[in-house]
Amino acid sequence: MNKSNKKKWHIVIPFYFGENNLVAFRGGSPVKKKEEYLRKTVESIQKYLYDPEIHVSVCNKVSAEVAEKVVSSVKILDCLPPHLPYSSVKAAAEGFFGTWSPDDIFLFTEDDQILYMNDTIIQDIEKEGAANFFTPHRWSKLFYGFGRQKRPIYYVEGKKGILDNLEKDTPIGEARAFNHKYRAQTTLDSAYAACWATYVSALKALPFTNPKNPTPKITLESGSFILFDSPEKPVLKLDIAAGEKPVDFLVDHLSGYDYCRRIFSFERIWRHIRKFKF
């Protein structure tokens, strides 16, 4: 891989070493896999970028001790676990992780996502990131055939999976063309990949208005949903309908597979239970 980035990239990854009880059927990464998934996430970033500055944000000492086995820069934020993604983005904008140049690149991603990023995607972000947010497609490996949920089948490195957050009835947004062709996303769900990149100047311009313990409370997705609070800058994804290949800018959501496996096991057991009459 030709690491061709010309600008400095700053990456922030929120990491919580504990069970995620905010998703149905205890979704998220299994605790025993969290260190492994974080390591794979970091290694994928280092594969595509030259000398990236990688920070991991945590909200307790236990998480910090695990994260320090993977990266050297680990910062503890004073927030609740569900607020960690949003608080991490806000802290980055406020300079908590360091003083960054306005035209440097900021990338946010979850701790269980293997990144795929073509060199020409990097060029687009570095040239057009002041006026746009770039987000990848999100892919999850299927557990056998279960978990499709009417989403498109797509193969990554010979493995069968689905493209998440790609709904047929989502309104089509404005087209943008640089090295690649993109579409502006029109809904929170379609834009969501828990990963996005932009200029530091655009990061700092985001309207952080929520208090530390807001009502309604900040959700895990708020670290990405905040992009829609800056409507003058579109959230761009590769335009598959225009012939773009999703794998040119994509994240493999590792715990998506674990989630499908959990659901499958639950439903299989439930089918057996229903056979008996009490």
C-alpha positions as semicolon CSV with decimal commas, in nm:
position;residue;x (nm);y (nm);z (nm)
1;M;0,000;0,000;0,000
2;N;0,132;0,341;-0,101
3;K;0,088;0,568;0,200
4;S;0,039;0,889;0,006
5;N;-0,110;1,130;0,257
6;K;0,046;1,475;0,238
7;K;-0,128;1,623;0,541
8;K;-0,107;1,525;0,906
9;W;-0,389;1,294;1,012
10;H;-0,521;1,290;1,370
11;I;-0,733;0,991;1,468
12;V;-0,950;0,958;1,779
13;I;-1,096;0,621;1,878
14;P;-1,330;0,592;2,181
15;F;-1,274;0,267;2,371
16;Y;-1,476;0,117;2,656
17;F;-1,362;-0,208;2,814
18;G;-1,696;-0,333;2,934
19;E;-2,023;-0,484;2,819
20;N;-2,243;-0,277;2,594
21;N;-2,596;-0,297;2,731
22;L;-2,735;-0,023;2,510
23;V;-2,793;-0,245;2,205
24;A;-3,048;-0,527;2,187
25;F;-2,919;-0,870;2,290
26;R;-2,609;-0,709;2,445
27;G;-2,475;-0,587;2,116
28;G;-2,129;-0,453;2,055
29;S;-1,797;-0,630;2,086
30;P;-1,765;-0,918;2,334
31;V;-1,545;-0,798;2,619
32;K;-1,293;-1,077;2,559
33;K;-1,243;-0,954;2,200
34;K;-1,220;-0,581;2,267
35;E;-0,842;-0,554;2,288
36;E;-0,805;-0,764;1,971
37;Y;-1,059;-0,552;1,783
38;L;-0,892;-0,228;1,893
39;R;-0,557;-0,360;1,772
40;K;-0,704;-0,454;1,433
41;T;-0,862;-0,109;1,405
42;V;-0,531;0,066;1,475
43;E;-0,335;-0,161;1,241
44;S;-0,577;-0,093;0,956
45;I;-0,530;0,283;0,997
46;Q;-0,154;0,246;1,001
47;K;-0,176;0,038;0,684
48;Y;-0,321;0,324;0,480
49;L;-0,177;0,638;0,640
50;Y;0,181;0,753;0,685
51;D;0,265;0,847;1,044
52;P;-0,091;0,897;1,171
53;E;-0,133;1,043;1,519
54;I;-0,364;0,796;1,693
55;H;-0,536;0,874;2,023
56;V;-0,766;0,642;2,217
57;S;-1,018;0,802;2,452
58;V;-1,157;0,617;2,753
59;C;-1,377;0,695;3,051
60;N;-1,217;0,481;3,323
61;K;-0,879;0,346;3,434
62;V;-0,958;-0,017;3,345
63;S;-1,020;0,080;2,983
64;A;-0,705;0,292;2,984
65;E;-0,490;0,000;3,103
66;V;-0,616;-0,221;2,819
67;A;-0,586;0,050;2,554
68;E;-0,227;0,127;2,657
69;K;-0,132;-0,222;2,540
70;V;-0,221;-0,109;2,186
71;V;-0,137;0,264;2,158
72;S;0,080;0,506;2,352
73;S;-0,164;0,800;2,359
74;V;-0,460;0,719;2,584
75;K;-0,669;0,998;2,735
76;I;-0,930;0,963;3,010
77;L;-1,244;1,175;2,968
78;D;-1,483;1,257;3,250
79;C;-1,803;1,119;3,102
80;L;-2,037;0,823;3,111
81;P;-1,970;0,531;2,872
82;P;-2,268;0,610;2,643
83;H;-2,137;0,967;2,604
84;L;-1,782;0,865;2,516
85;P;-1,806;0,897;2,132
86;Y;-1,966;1,242;2,148
87;S;-1,737;1,357;2,429
88;S;-1,433;1,238;2,230
89;V;-1,526;1,445;1,926
90;K;-1,600;1,748;2,144
91;A;-1,269;1,707;2,331
92;A;-1,082;1,687;1,999
93;A;-1,247;2,009;1,882
94;E;-1,146;2,180;2,206
95;G;-0,779;2,079;2,170
96;F;-0,776;1,816;2,446
97;F;-0,561;1,577;2,239
98;G;-0,318;1,844;2,118
99;T;-0,284;2,161;1,914
100;W;-0,363;2,079;1,554
101;S;-0,335;2,289;1,240
102;P;-0,675;2,394;1,092
103;D;-0,595;2,221;0,762
104;D;-0,483;1,895;0,921
105;I;-0,721;1,599;0,887
106;F;-0,933;1,462;1,171
107;L;-1,069;1,106;1,153
108;F;-1,310;0,956;1,404
109;T;-1,386;0,584;1,416
110;E;-1,511;0,315;1,654
111;D;-1,279;0,066;1,825
112;D;-1,402;-0,236;1,628
113;Q;-1,380;-0,125;1,265
114;I;-1,117;-0,235;1,014
115;L;-1,064;0,052;0,772
116;Y;-1,029;0,019;0,394
117;M;-0,924;0,341;0,219
118;N;-0,795;0,390;-0,134
119;D;-0,512;0,641;-0,195
120;T;-0,742;0,850;-0,414
121;I;-0,995;0,867;-0,129
122;I;-0,719;1,008;0,090
123;Q;-0,650;1,269;-0,180
124;D;-1,017;1,368;-0,195
125;I;-1,037;1,412;0,182
126;E;-0,716;1,612;0,193
127;K;-0,827;1,843;-0,088
128;E;-1,200;1,877;-0,018
129;G;-1,228;1,813;0,356
130;A;-1,271;2,178;0,452
131;A;-1,619;2,188;0,297
132;N;-1,728;1,824;0,335
133;F;-1,752;1,536;0,578
134;F;-1,642;1,205;0,423
135;T;-1,781;0,882;0,564
136;P;-1,723;0,522;0,446
137;H;-1,971;0,250;0,377
138;R;-2,018;0,012;0,671
139;W;-1,995;-0,362;0,614
140;S;-2,059;-0,659;0,843
141;K;-1,970;-1,022;0,783
142;L;-2,275;-1,247;0,791
143;F;-2,317;-1,530;1,039
144;Y;-2,400;-1,800;0,785
145;G;-2,699;-1,649;0,598
146;F;-2,846;-1,474;0,897
147;G;-2,855;-1,100;0,948
148;R;-2,918;-0,977;0,594
149;Q;-3,223;-0,767;0,691
150;K;-3,291;-0,690;0,321
151;R;-2,960;-0,508;0,290
152;P;-2,730;-0,551;-0,013
153;I;-2,495;-0,847;-0,016
154;Y;-2,132;-0,750;-0,073
155;Y;-1,810;-0,952;-0,062
156;V;-1,492;-0,821;0,105
157;E;-1,179;-1,032;0,059
158;G;-1,397;-1,326;-0,040
159;K;-1,617;-1,303;0,270
160;K;-1,992;-1,261;0,237
161;G;-2,152;-0,974;0,422
162;I;-2,398;-0,688;0,405
163;L;-2,369;-0,316;0,350
164;D;-2,530;-0,163;0,657
165;N;-2,715;0,169;0,649
166;L;-2,800;0,136;0,282
167;E;-3,176;0,160;0,253
168;K;-3,357;0,142;-0,082
169;D;-3,612;0,412;0,000
170;T;-3,366;0,675;0,125
171;P;-3,402;1,000;-0,074
172;I;-3,111;1,059;-0,313
173;G;-2,888;1,349;-0,218
174;E;-2,676;1,586;-0,423
175;A;-2,393;1,436;-0,631
176;R;-2,033;1,546;-0,578
177;A;-1,738;1,439;-0,795
178;F;-1,366;1,459;-0,719
179;N;-1,135;1,163;-0,781
180;H;-1,441;0,959;-0,688
181;K;-1,815;1,015;-0,720
182;Y;-2,009;1,073;-0,399
183;R;-2,365;1,134;-0,283
184;A;-2,464;1,363;0,001
185;Q;-2,654;1,160;0,261
186;T;-3,003;1,277;0,344
187;T;-3,081;1,088;0,667
188;L;-2,894;1,010;0,989
189;D;-2,917;0,637;0,926
190;S;-2,782;0,652;0,572
191;A;-2,493;0,873;0,678
192;Y;-2,400;0,663;0,977
193;A;-2,085;0,453;0,972
194;A;-1,938;0,554;1,312
195;C;-1,642;0,677;1,106
196;W;-1,583;1,008;0,932
197;A;-1,306;1,245;0,825
198;T;-1,279;1,618;0,766
199;Y;-1,046;1,915;0,821
200;V;-0,968;2,016;1,178
201;S;-1,122;2,355;1,094
202;A;-1,453;2,184;1,009
203;L;-1,431;1,977;1,327
204;K;-1,387;2,292;1,537
205;A;-1,684;2,458;1,366
206;L;-1,928;2,186;1,477
207;P;-2,200;2,323;1,710
208;F;-2,139;2,146;2,040
209;T;-2,438;2,258;2,241
210;N;-2,526;1,954;2,455
211;P;-2,435;1,966;2,825
212;K;-2,233;1,693;2,994
213;N;-2,542;1,504;3,116
214;P;-2,814;1,614;2,874
215;T;-3,180;1,521;2,850
216;P;-3,251;1,343;2,627
217;K;-2,920;1,175;2,691
218;I;-2,647;1,155;2,431
219;T;-2,643;0,820;2,254
220;L;-2,354;0,617;2,116
221;E;-2,437;0,748;1,768
222;S;-2,413;1,115;1,866
223;G;-2,044;1,128;1,779
224;S;-2,151;1,096;1,415
225;F;-2,502;1,243;1,421
226;I;-2,357;1,581;1,515
227;L;-2,242;1,616;1,153
228;F;-2,602;1,689;1,058
229;D;-2,598;1,990;1,292
230;S;-2,365;2,151;1,037
231;P;-2,595;2,152;0,731
232;E;-2,371;2,370;0,513
233;K;-2,123;2,079;0,491
234;P;-2,263;1,760;0,330
235;V;-2,191;1,410;0,459
236;L;-2,055;1,224;0,156
237;K;-2,046;0,851;0,079
238;L;-1,924;0,677;-0,235
239;D;-2,198;0,663;-0,496
240;I;-2,248;0,293;-0,566
241;A;-2,514;0,367;-0,830
242;A;-2,250;0,562;-1,023
243;G;-2,018;0,261;-1,030
244;E;-1,807;0,331;-0,724
245;K;-1,671;0,031;-0,532
246;P;-1,765;0,036;-0,163
247;V;-1,436;-0,128;-0,060
248;D;-1,246;0,182;-0,176
249;F;-1,372;0,350;0,141
250;L;-1,531;0,107;0,386
251;V;-1,518;-0,011;0,746
252;D;-1,558;-0,375;0,844
253;H;-1,774;-0,350;1,156
254;L;-1,628;-0,647;1,344
255;S;-1,890;-0,664;1,617
256;G;-2,165;-0,668;1,354
257;Y;-2,078;-1,033;1,303
258;D;-2,094;-1,097;1,678
259;Y;-2,433;-0,930;1,689
260;C;-2,571;-1,148;1,408
261;R;-2,437;-1,458;1,581
262;R;-2,601;-1,354;1,907
263;I;-2,937;-1,291;1,742
264;F;-2,920;-1,618;1,550
265;S;-2,847;-1,818;1,865
266;F;-3,130;-1,646;2,053
267;E;-3,386;-1,710;1,781
268;R;-3,275;-2,072;1,736
269;I;-3,325;-2,140;2,107
270;W;-3,660;-1,960;2,103
271;R;-3,783;-2,176;1,812
272;H;-3,701;-2,490;2,012
273;I;-3,878;-2,355;2,321
274;R;-4,194;-2,283;2,124
275;K;-4,219;-2,649;2,022
276;F;-4,302;-2,745;2,379
277;K;-4,644;-2,687;2,533
278;F;-4,645;-2,602;2,901
